[in-house]
Amino acid sequence: MKKMSYKPSVDNVIKAGSNEKEGLYEFIVHLADGSECRVFYNRFPKWQLTNISRLQKNPCPVCRKDFICRCMESFADNIGQQIEEGHWFEKALGE
């Protein structure tokens, strides 16, 4: 299966929006290969990735389509783990 040969690497995370009262956050994740994803998190009771989608700026690094695909959903756990381990929440939120 070709998809698993792709290894996303989180390069930067920027807060795009939030509803802090509800604990909902939207981040733009920049990957090392130039791809960008929009990720949604719920902070309560702990940080949990609820949705991920690729921004349409570059073709998908997995399927090479330049339109909507769901490839990044396969890497949500990997990307979420990198965001957590890299302390990107604190960096993006300025905490």
GROMACS elastic network, one bead per residue, 0.5 to 0.9 nm:
[ bonds ]
;  ai    aj funct       b0    kb
    1     4     6  0.64523   500
    1     5     6  0.79207   500
    2     5     6  0.57105   500
    2     6     6  0.77087   500
    2    62     6  0.78834   500
    2    63     6  0.88910   500
    3     6     6  0.58599   500
    3    62     6  0.59322   500
    3    63     6  0.78133   500
    3    71     6  0.79904   500
    3    74     6  0.83395   500
    4     7     6  0.73656   500
    4    62     6  0.87489   500
    4    74     6  0.86291   500
    4    75     6  0.87981   500
    5    62     6  0.86334   500
    6    61     6  0.75767   500
    6    62     6  0.64520   500
    7    75     6  0.84303   500
    7    78     6  0.86586   500
    8    31     6  0.64445   500
    8    32     6  0.73029   500
    8    33     6  0.77015   500
    8    35     6  0.89820   500
    8    75     6  0.75316   500
    8    78     6  0.77116   500
    8    79     6  0.69444   500
    9    30     6  0.85793   500
    9    31     6  0.53767   500
    9    32     6  0.54349   500
    9    33     6  0.76710   500
    9    78     6  0.88632   500
    9    79     6  0.74085   500
    9    82     6  0.76684   500
   10    13     6  0.76411   500
   10    29     6  0.68008   500
   10    30     6  0.61462   500
   10    32     6  0.61603   500
   10    79     6  0.68206   500
   10    82     6  0.65184   500
   10    83     6  0.71062   500
   10    86     6  0.86174   500
   11    29     6  0.75603   500
   11    30     6  0.54753   500
   11    32     6  0.52070   500
   11    33     6  0.88215   500
   11    34     6  0.89708   500
   12    28     6  0.82968   500
   12    29     6  0.59511   500
   12    30     6  0.50293   500
   12    31     6  0.69483   500
   12    32     6  0.84413   500
   12    83     6  0.89907   500
   12    88     6  0.76896   500
   12    92     6  0.86677   500
   13    27     6  0.64518   500
   13    28     6  0.57189   500
   13    30     6  0.61458   500
   13    31     6  0.88861   500
   13    83     6  0.79010   500
   13    88     6  0.61976   500
   13    89     6  0.79483   500
   13    91     6  0.78916   500
   13    92     6  0.59956   500
   14    26     6  0.87106   500
   14    27     6  0.54717   500
   14    28     6  0.52045   500
   14    29     6  0.65712   500
   14    30     6  0.82519   500
   14    88     6  0.85411   500
   14    89     6  0.89319   500
   14    91     6  0.83915   500
   14    92     6  0.51910   500
   14    93     6  0.81301   500
   15    18     6  0.78101   500
   15    25     6  0.75034   500
   15    26     6  0.61505   500
   15    28     6  0.63849   500
   15    29     6  0.88531   500
   15    89     6  0.85810   500
   15    92     6  0.55045   500
   15    93     6  0.66212   500
   16    25     6  0.77900   500
   16    26     6  0.53262   500
   16    28     6  0.61924   500
   16    38     6  0.86000   500
   17    24     6  0.85021   500
   17    25     6  0.59348   500
   17    26     6  0.50363   500
   17    27     6  0.69453   500
   18    21     6  0.87814   500
   18    22     6  0.86676   500
   18    23     6  0.75566   500
   18    24     6  0.55401   500
   18    26     6  0.59786   500
   18    27     6  0.87457   500
   19    22     6  0.55553   500
   19    23     6  0.59748   500
   19    24     6  0.50821   500
   19    25     6  0.64243   500
   19    26     6  0.89901   500
   20    24     6  0.60941   500
   20    25     6  0.73833   500
   20    43     6  0.87048   500
   21    24     6  0.78671   500
   22    42     6  0.80730   500
   22    43     6  0.82338   500
   22    44     6  0.81002   500
   23    41     6  0.80552   500
   23    42     6  0.55073   500
   23    44     6  0.59747   500
   23    45     6  0.88965   500
   23    47     6  0.89242   500
   24    40     6  0.73262   500
   24    41     6  0.58062   500
   24    43     6  0.62597   500
   24    44     6  0.83919   500
   25    39     6  0.82696   500
   25    40     6  0.57038   500
   25    41     6  0.51191   500
   25    42     6  0.63866   500
   25    43     6  0.75811   500
   26    38     6  0.69534   500
   26    39     6  0.57524   500
   26    41     6  0.63974   500
   27    37     6  0.82081   500
   27    38     6  0.57993   500
   27    39     6  0.52908   500
   27    40     6  0.64459   500
   27    41     6  0.81099   500
   27    92     6  0.81658   500
   28    36     6  0.67336   500
   28    37     6  0.57261   500
   28    39     6  0.63789   500
   28    55     6  0.87724   500
   29    35     6  0.83903   500
   29    36     6  0.55283   500
   29    37     6  0.51098   500
   29    38     6  0.62359   500
   29    39     6  0.71005   500
   29    79     6  0.88515   500
   29    83     6  0.88141   500
   30    33     6  0.84309   500
   30    34     6  0.67047   500
   30    35     6  0.61763   500
   30    37     6  0.67042   500
   31    34     6  0.55479   500
   31    35     6  0.52951   500
   31    36     6  0.59676   500
   31    37     6  0.79598   500
   32    35     6  0.72774   500
   33    36     6  0.88814   500
   33    61     6  0.79687   500
   34    58     6  0.77021   500
   35    54     6  0.75317   500
   35    55     6  0.75733   500
   35    56     6  0.87187   500
   35    57     6  0.75029   500
   35    58     6  0.62890   500
   35    59     6  0.80661   500
   35    60     6  0.74792   500
   35    61     6  0.73492   500
   36    53     6  0.87225   500
   36    54     6  0.59808   500
   36    55     6  0.54681   500
   36    56     6  0.80590   500
   36    57     6  0.75069   500
   36    58     6  0.81103   500
   37    52     6  0.66746   500
   37    53     6  0.54649   500
   37    55     6  0.52098   500
   37    56     6  0.87516   500
   37    72     6  0.79678   500
   38    51     6  0.81571   500
   38    52     6  0.56880   500
   38    53     6  0.53609   500
   38    54     6  0.61990   500
   38    55     6  0.65033   500
   39    49     6  0.70523   500
   39    50     6  0.76386   500
   39    51     6  0.57129   500
   39    53     6  0.66159   500
   39    54     6  0.87249   500
   39    76     6  0.88065   500
   39    80     6  0.89113   500
   40    48     6  0.84764   500
   40    49     6  0.58916   500
   40    50     6  0.55268   500
   40    51     6  0.51165   500
   40    52     6  0.64074   500
   41    47     6  0.64289   500
   41    48     6  0.53819   500
   41    50     6  0.53593   500
   41    51     6  0.72336   500
   42    45     6  0.80930   500
   42    46     6  0.74491   500
   42    47     6  0.57419   500
   42    48     6  0.53313   500
   42    49     6  0.66069   500
   42    50     6  0.67187   500
   43    46     6  0.50398   500
   43    48     6  0.63296   500
   43    49     6  0.88037   500
   44    47     6  0.64023   500
   44    48     6  0.78723   500
   45    48     6  0.85243   500
   47    84     6  0.86403   500
   48    80     6  0.82724   500
   49    52     6  0.77135   500
   49    76     6  0.76582   500
   49    77     6  0.82611   500
   49    80     6  0.65741   500
   51    73     6  0.78622   500
   51    76     6  0.80385   500
   52    70     6  0.87194   500
   52    72     6  0.67601   500
   52    73     6  0.61050   500
   52    76     6  0.66376   500
   53    68     6  0.86056   500
   53    69     6  0.82218   500
   53    70     6  0.69299   500
   53    71     6  0.83367   500
   53    72     6  0.62234   500
   53    73     6  0.70354   500
   54    57     6  0.85673   500
   54    60     6  0.75744   500
   54    68     6  0.77428   500
   54    69     6  0.77653   500
   54    70     6  0.78328   500
   54    71     6  0.81752   500
   54    72     6  0.64263   500
   54    73     6  0.89507   500
   55    58     6  0.76352   500
   55    68     6  0.85717   500
   56    59     6  0.69902   500
   56    60     6  0.81040   500
   56    66     6  0.66478   500
   56    67     6  0.65833   500
   56    68     6  0.72868   500
   57    66     6  0.81136   500
   58    61     6  0.82150   500
   58    64     6  0.88205   500
   58    65     6  0.88537   500
   58    66     6  0.65406   500
   59    62     6  0.86350   500
   59    63     6  0.80981   500
   59    64     6  0.51227   500
   59    65     6  0.52805   500
   59    67     6  0.73659   500
   60    63     6  0.56486   500
   60    65     6  0.53888   500
   60    66     6  0.61991   500
   60    67     6  0.80896   500
   60    68     6  0.87341   500
   60    69     6  0.77559   500
   60    71     6  0.77579   500
   60    72     6  0.86127   500
   61    64     6  0.55015   500
   61    65     6  0.82426   500
   61    71     6  0.88560   500
   62    65     6  0.82613   500
   62    71     6  0.66658   500
   62    72     6  0.82953   500
   63    66     6  0.88887   500
   63    69     6  0.81770   500
   63    71     6  0.73209   500
   65    68     6  0.75595   500
   65    69     6  0.72681   500
   66    69     6  0.83917   500
   69    72     6  0.79949   500
   70    73     6  0.56994   500
   70    74     6  0.77768   500
   71    74     6  0.57523   500
   71    75     6  0.75528   500
   72    75     6  0.51898   500
   72    76     6  0.63776   500
   72    79     6  0.89754   500
   73    76     6  0.51049   500
   73    77     6  0.83487   500
   74    77     6  0.76604   500
   74    78     6  0.85296   500
   75    78     6  0.51928   500
   75    79     6  0.60414   500
   75    80     6  0.83327   500
   76    79     6  0.52023   500
   76    80     6  0.57944   500
   76    81     6  0.83702   500
   77    80     6  0.50470   500
   77    81     6  0.59918   500
   77    82     6  0.86088   500
   78    81     6  0.51700   500
   78    82     6  0.63221   500
   78    83     6  0.87376   500
   79    82     6  0.51057   500
   79    83     6  0.62102   500
   79    84     6  0.86780   500
   80    83     6  0.50869   500
   80    84     6  0.62482   500
   80    85     6  0.86276   500
   81    84     6  0.51185   500
   81    85     6  0.60091   500
   81    86     6  0.83229   500
   82    85     6  0.51258   500
   82    86     6  0.57335   500
   82    87     6  0.83423   500
   82    88     6  0.83169   500
   83    86     6  0.52944   500
   83    87     6  0.62084   500
   83    88     6  0.51558   500
   83    89     6  0.70300   500
   84    87     6  0.52641   500
   84    88     6  0.63951   500
   84    89     6  0.70971   500
   85    88     6  0.77718   500
   86    89     6  0.84044   500
   87    90     6  0.57001   500
   87    91     6  0.65854   500
   87    92     6  0.88359   500
   88    92     6  0.58056   500
   88    93     6  0.82437   500
   89    92     6  0.52505   500
   89    93     6  0.59362   500
   89    94     6  0.81943   500
   89    95     6  0.80439   500
   90    93     6  0.52436   500
   90    94     6  0.56781   500
   91    94     6  0.51250   500
   91    95     6  0.65327   500
   92    95     6  0.79147   500
